[in-house]
Amino acid sequence: MIKNRSGIFFRNRSRITSISISCTGNYYDVVRKDLMEYSDYLALRTDIIQWIQKRLKPSRFQHTLGVEQAAVSMARLYGEDQQNASIAALLHDNAKNLPIETQLEICRLNYPKELCLTMDFASVLHAFAGAPEAKLRYPGLSNSILNAIRYHTTGRPAMTKLDKIIYCADYIEPNRQPFDGLEEARKTLMKNLDDGFWLILNQTNDYVEDRHKPVHPLTRMTIDFYKSQFQ
């Protein structure tokens, strides 16, 4: 569920025809309500696109639209709310092009020191900064959307389906330049979300280690949490 800045909630109703017709009850009232809620989603999506387009470099903006496309496709495939996937994907990199010092300051103001949000892990700061930035702009966003934004670079133990979808969509989105493992990840995700997530989690970890960069402790915790399920 999402609600906009006016506090209006809206649900996943991409196909109004899925509501069964009954000779009794208030069918037309239900359809009218769903159409209004879908209209609210479209208005929110438009506002977000206008906002992030001003904040992001053109290449990052195109990446974001690709992540939305991939996230909505996976949400449809795996029974997640498509509107939530759309909104989380559009907002996932909203802080990416802020100065790194600004990202760090936002993290210092919003998170405890234990999360290791330091310049040693500069590549993950935008995700943690992006969640409070999104909440500031859109106070009605659900915690599930904010968490999907927050953990889309590190992962976390016990990730939700939406968490996994945004994490994976960021990796496989159609605007990505080809790299080793990309097509394997895409094919795996078409068959099983959890298998695809585990593959991407390990590919990402290997990429960081191969370049002799520090792996964020939360990523190590995520790998340890899921290891027993896949080995």
C-alpha positions, 0 to 999 in steps of 0.5 A: 500500500502507498499513500500520497502526500495528501494521505490517500492510500492506493492499491495495486489495481492495474486491471480493473476488469479483475473485479467480478460483476455481481447483481447485488452490492455496489460494484460501480462504486468499487470500480469508481473508487479503484479508478480514483486510486489508480489515478492517484498513483499515476499523479504520484508517479508523474510527480516523482519522475519530475522530481528525480529528473531534476536531481539525477544526471541523464544517464542515471535517470535512464537507469532509473526508468529501466529499473522501474521497468524491470521491477514492475515486470518482476512484481507482476511475475511474482505477485508483488504490488506493481505500484509499490514496485514502480514507486520504490524503483523510481525513488531507489537512486534519488540521492545518487547524484548528491555530493558524497559529503551531503550523502554522508551528512544525511546518513549521520543524521538518520542512522546509528554509527553501527551501520558503518555508513562511512566514506569507506563504504561510499558506494552504498551511502546513496541508498541509505540517504535516499530513504529519508530523502524520499520520506521528506519529499513524500511523507506518506510512503510506506515503510516497505517502500522506504526499506526497499530503497534503503537496502537496495545496495547492501541487502539485509537479512530477511528481505521482503519480496519487494526488497529483493525485486528492487535489489535485483531490478537495479542489477538487470535493468534493460539499460545496463551495458553487457557484463559477465553474469548479466544474462545468467542473472536475467534468465535465472530471475525469469524462473525463480526470484530467490535463486536470482537474488542469491546469484546476484548477491554473490556476483555483487560480492565477488565483484567488490572483493575482486577489486579489493574493496571492503564489503559492507558488513550488512552484505556479509550478514545478508550472505550468511543469513541466506547461505543455509537456504542455498547450500 
